[in-house]
Amino acid sequence: MKFSTLPVSFYREFATGQRSLGEWFRLAGELGLDGADISVAHLTSLAVPYLRQLRQEASDAGVQIAMVVTYSDFTHPDAQERLRQRDEVRGFIDAAAQLGAPFVRVTAGQRHPTVAESEGIAWAVAGLTSCLDHAAQAGVTLTYENHTKGSVWTYNDFTQPARIFLQVMERTKDSGLRLLYDTANTLGSGDDPMAVLEAVIDRVAVIHVNDIRRAGYFEPCLVGTGVAPNRAIFRRLASAGFDNWISVEEASNTGEEGFRQAIPYVKELWADVQGA
């Protein structure tokens, strides 16, 4: 099992230049992680020399860039923008290959007010599947997330509630699209995370371990202190033979201490479930 972390708590610091990605890689190495996830919002360029420099900085810190997180908006009402989103994701796939990242996170898109449910589902399916061949050629796996709201978005994810997410999953079932399963997002929208996991467990490639303060509201908290059923989710994944990357989504905004608490907690929880 390999462990990584998506450093949501540091997003503002990255955006303002208070913390660099190189500093994040060094902290990830210090915390004993195998990988460090990054968001495309914090890349200053897609130029090959810059990407190779980031890859070297991660390697020097003893970690791999495990996932590149994108904010694909395939449900945008403008057809030309949807095409631009496809091309942008393909560019991010190429960047992930340069960074040595095995996974790229993709999203269906935002819940734009003028988009009907049937249109949005069709556009999401078309957009998500339009990038799969490019990813395969680049040696990168696309993972679609049961998502809430991107940090650069105006609206929540179109594929909330879970019934819409599951329709997209059903309509892409033979496409090769894999899943990034977030342990709290489904509960945050008031749906049953265990029922959703059961429906898609054969397509899970990566896990985001997340936590929220209460069901029905997306209020991130330190992993292990909220209501997300992480133990039950881990138990089910272990029984299914899951053995891939587990990424701790640290979004508690408690500084470095949040990482120092959440990461050991998740590692110990997985080890405990495995030994049960």
Summary of the structure (lengths in Angstrom):
residues: 276
radius of gyration: 17.5
end to end distance: 16.5
largest distance: 52.0
contacts: 962
relative contact order: 0.13
helix: 48%
strand: 18%
